[in-house]
Amino acid sequence: MNGSQLFATNNQVTTNTGNIATNTANIATNTANIAGNTSAITNLTNGTVGLVKQDQSTQAISVAGDKAGASVSIAGTAGSRTLTALRPEH
């Protein structure tokens, strides 16, 4: 190996070392983002966040309880829907 080959190799090692450091930082960021997404998905799944929420102790379900508004629509792209299995108030 001559001097110019060693110089080229050292330059490539320096570039690779920098790229590895960048990749390591990106992986750490992605890992943190994945953990945050997993937590958000869990909260949506168990009903602690979102428009539809469920109280874990009483099992009561609320729809948009923390939002303003005077009406609720359950219409879909084909128009009105039927709301079934409602229990009368006691």
C-alpha positions as a LaTeX table, in Angstrom:
\begin{tabular}{lrrr}
\hline
Residue & $x$ (\AA) & $y$ (\AA) & $z$ (\AA) \\
\hline
Met1 & 0.00 & 0.00 & 0.00 \\
Asn2 & 1.41 & 3.39 & $-0.93$ \\
Gly3 & 0.83 & 6.78 & 0.70 \\
Ser4 & $-2.01$ & 7.87 & $-1.60$ \\
Gln5 & $-3.88$ & 4.61 & $-1.01$ \\
Leu6 & $-3.49$ & 4.99 & 2.76 \\
Phe7 & $-4.70$ & 8.60 & 2.53 \\
Ala8 & $-7.78$ & 7.53 & 0.54 \\
Thr9 & $-8.50$ & 4.73 & 3.01 \\
Asn10 & $-8.19$ & 7.09 & 5.98 \\
Asn11 & $-10.55$ & 9.57 & 4.33 \\
Gln12 & $-13.11$ & 6.82 & 3.75 \\
Val13 & $-12.76$ & 5.62 & 7.36 \\
Thr14 & $-13.40$ & 9.19 & 8.54 \\
Thr15 & $-16.48$ & 9.45 & 6.32 \\
Asn16 & $-17.76$ & 6.07 & 7.50 \\
Thr17 & $-17.20$ & 7.01 & 11.15 \\
Gly18 & $-19.25$ & 10.18 & 10.67 \\
Asn19 & $-22.00$ & 8.28 & 8.87 \\
Ile20 & $-22.13$ & 5.68 & 11.65 \\
Ala21 & $-22.49$ & 8.43 & 14.26 \\
Thr22 & $-25.32$ & 10.01 & 12.26 \\
Asn23 & $-27.07$ & 6.65 & 11.88 \\
Thr24 & $-26.70$ & 5.96 & 15.60 \\
Ala25 & $-28.32$ & 9.30 & 16.45 \\
Asn26 & $-31.12$ & 8.70 & 13.92 \\
Ile27 & $-31.78$ & 5.24 & 15.37 \\
Ala28 & $-32.04$ & 6.72 & 18.88 \\
Thr29 & $-34.50$ & 9.34 & 17.62 \\
Asn30 & $-36.56$ & 6.69 & 15.82 \\
Thr31 & $-36.59$ & 4.50 & 18.92 \\
Ala32 & $-37.92$ & 7.38 & 21.02 \\
Asn33 & $-40.55$ & 8.21 & 18.38 \\
Ile34 & $-41.68$ & 4.58 & 18.22 \\
Ala35 & $-42.06$ & 4.49 & 22.00 \\
Gly36 & $-44.16$ & 7.65 & 21.86 \\
Asn37 & $-46.33$ & 6.24 & 19.08 \\
Thr38 & $-46.77$ & 2.99 & 20.98 \\
Ser39 & $-47.94$ & 4.92 & 24.04 \\
Ala40 & $-50.37$ & 6.99 & 21.96 \\
Ile41 & $-51.80$ & 3.87 & 20.30 \\
Thr42 & $-52.21$ & 2.21 & 23.70 \\
Asn43 & $-54.06$ & 5.26 & 25.03 \\
Leu44 & $-56.38$ & 5.27 & 22.01 \\
Thr45 & $-56.99$ & 1.54 & 22.34 \\
Asn46 & $-57.80$ & 1.62 & 26.05 \\
Gly47 & $-60.08$ & 4.65 & 25.69 \\
Thr48 & $-58.12$ & 7.16 & 27.77 \\
Val49 & $-57.70$ & 9.65 & 24.89 \\
Gly50 & $-59.72$ & 10.58 & 21.82 \\
Leu51 & $-63.33$ & 11.60 & 21.27 \\
Val52 & $-64.62$ & 8.32 & 22.70 \\
Lys53 & $-63.28$ & 7.62 & 26.18 \\
Gln54 & $-63.97$ & 4.98 & 28.78 \\
Asp55 & $-63.55$ & 5.49 & 32.51 \\
Gln56 & $-61.51$ & 2.50 & 33.65 \\
Ser57 & $-63.10$ & 2.33 & 37.10 \\
Thr58 & $-66.78$ & 2.85 & 36.22 \\
Gln59 & $-66.55$ & 1.53 & 32.64 \\
Ala60 & $-68.74$ & 4.50 & 31.59 \\
Ile61 & $-68.21$ & 5.58 & 27.98 \\
Ser62 & $-68.33$ & 9.25 & 26.99 \\
Val63 & $-68.38$ & 10.76 & 23.52 \\
Ala64 & $-66.68$ & 14.15 & 23.18 \\
Gly65 & $-67.29$ & 14.89 & 26.87 \\
Asp66 & $-64.48$ & 17.42 & 26.97 \\
Lys67 & $-65.53$ & 19.19 & 23.75 \\
Ala68 & $-68.05$ & 21.96 & 23.09 \\
Gly69 & $-71.02$ & 21.35 & 20.84 \\
Ala70 & $-74.79$ & 20.94 & 20.90 \\
Ser71 & $-75.36$ & 18.07 & 18.48 \\
Val72 & $-73.90$ & 14.70 & 17.54 \\
Ser73 & $-74.07$ & 13.20 & 14.06 \\
Ile74 & $-73.47$ & 9.54 & 13.32 \\
Ala75 & $-74.35$ & 9.88 & 9.65 \\
Gly76 & $-72.08$ & 8.20 & 7.16 \\
Thr77 & $-71.32$ & 8.63 & 3.48 \\
Ala78 & $-74.61$ & 6.92 & 2.60 \\
Gly79 & $-76.66$ & 9.16 & 4.90 \\
Ser80 & $-78.41$ & 8.51 & 8.20 \\
Arg81 & $-77.70$ & 5.51 & 10.41 \\
Thr82 & $-79.89$ & 3.73 & 12.93 \\
Leu83 & $-78.81$ & 3.85 & 16.56 \\
Thr84 & $-79.86$ & 0.63 & 18.28 \\
Ala85 & $-79.73$ & $-1.14$ & 21.65 \\
Leu86 & $-80.48$ & 1.96 & 23.72 \\
Arg87 & $-81.73$ & 1.44 & 27.24 \\
Pro88 & $-84.42$ & 3.81 & 28.54 \\
Glu89 & $-83.48$ & 5.99 & 31.51 \\
His90 & $-84.49$ & 4.71 & 34.91 \\
\hline
\end{tabular}
